[in-house]
Amino acid sequence: MRPFLLSHYTLTTAAGCGSKENLRALQTQHSGLQKNNFLDVELDTWIGRVAGLEDISLPEHLSAFQCRNNALAYMALQQDNFIASIEQAKQRFGAHRVGVFLGTSTSGILESELAYQTETFQASGQLPKPFYFYQRHNIFSASDFVRHYLQLEGPAQVISTACSSSAKVFASAARYIELGLCDAAIVGGVDSLCMTTLYGFNSLELIAQDVCRPADKHRQGLSIGEAAAFVLLEKTPQNAAEHTSSTNDIPVYLLGWGESSDAWHMSTPHPEGRGAYQAMQQALNMAQCSERQVDYVNLHGTATRVNDVTEDKAMQRLFSQPVACSSTKGWTGHTLGAAGAVEAIYSAMSLQENFMPASLQTRELDPQIKQNILMAGRTQDVHTVMTNSFGFGGNNCSLLFGDQIC
């Protein structure tokens, strides 16, 4: 497989709006987490809430798509000259040759939650009108909105495999490009705060009262966050050595990916991390890379008791020596369906900045965890990075990125 080029990217998280703010947060260890203040949700927890999102209105001709999730997507698209990069791609390939592949877990479900709370519904059992289910709550809403907004005509889909959703879109888009169904694709994810995820994860006893502390001996669970992240993925030019990314002078390539399914339990990974190991190994095999070439791993690292240990077990099986790694969820919270894309971009930043972020909020390492968890940011040459996204139902995906072809 010829690697794919990440020619441009942008992201908006609780840690910052746009890639520069996110990079600054990583380098200065400034977290975006805050005490829960979302609507009237009565949970004692911390969240990753994007500032100013409530003030975002979509263009008038797309007002039917107005919901928190699509507003977050719109907000992210305005950053980092990303729209200009898409216009250039349309000129090179044609609008019908640029696809849209996004991940989400809950889409615009918040709009439905709020609709059920209205006086109209309480009095009559009827949802208020107009109620745009297809454009808002529908799982395809995000890709449909992005397609309309950017006036794209290529293939489009939304993947919803819980926390691996926006990692798996990289693999899906790459297959479409390889098959000749499109020449480039917007890949990424968007997930926004809603009552279903906050109360749902709380009912599973996975929400921490404290900030999330990945790999920490005293970790309590996760912090829910929201984010949108987009990458323009293209074929690698034949003369790849002379090509540079429009986001940074150092190119970033998608070298390989691995996908697996534990089929073990609805919300708990295989106890030995079987599926996680398979996904990581497949990514290395596709890239024809050795585990010794991996400089840094961006962990799934949710800060739950079980997940952190099982991911570590899988990595012990894969890596002959402990590898430098960290979870970046201490900055953003767990952004669920957007996490894979957010952490893919953080991985790209690691390559381009020669920087490995710390595992923010981790204070005392769990002695069960054997990998080299970074307790402080580290500056050194970084050429190959793996990022892990492991979702409910055992939906696993690992991506391998590099600044050069293995």
Secondary structure, 3 states (H helix, E strand, C coil): CCCEEEEEEEEEECCEECHHHHHHHHHHCCCCCEECCCCCCCCCCEEECCCCHHHCCCCHHHHHHCCHHHHHHHHHHCCCCHHHHHHHHHHHHCHHHEEEEEECCCCCHHHHHHHHCCHHHHHHCCCCCCCCHHHHCCCCHHHHHHHHHHCCCCCEEEECCHHHHHHHHHHHHHHHHHCCCCCEEEEEEEECCCHHHHHHHHHCCCECCCCCCCCECCCCCECEECEEEEEEEEECCCCHHHCCCCCCCCCCEEEEEEEEECCCCCCCCCCCCHHHHHHHHHHHHHHCCCHHHCCEEECCCCCCHHHHHHHHHHHHHHCCCCCEEECCHHHHCECHHHHHHHHHHHHHHHHHHCEECCCCCCCCECCCCCCEECCCCEECCCCEEEEEEEEHHHEEEEEEEECCCC
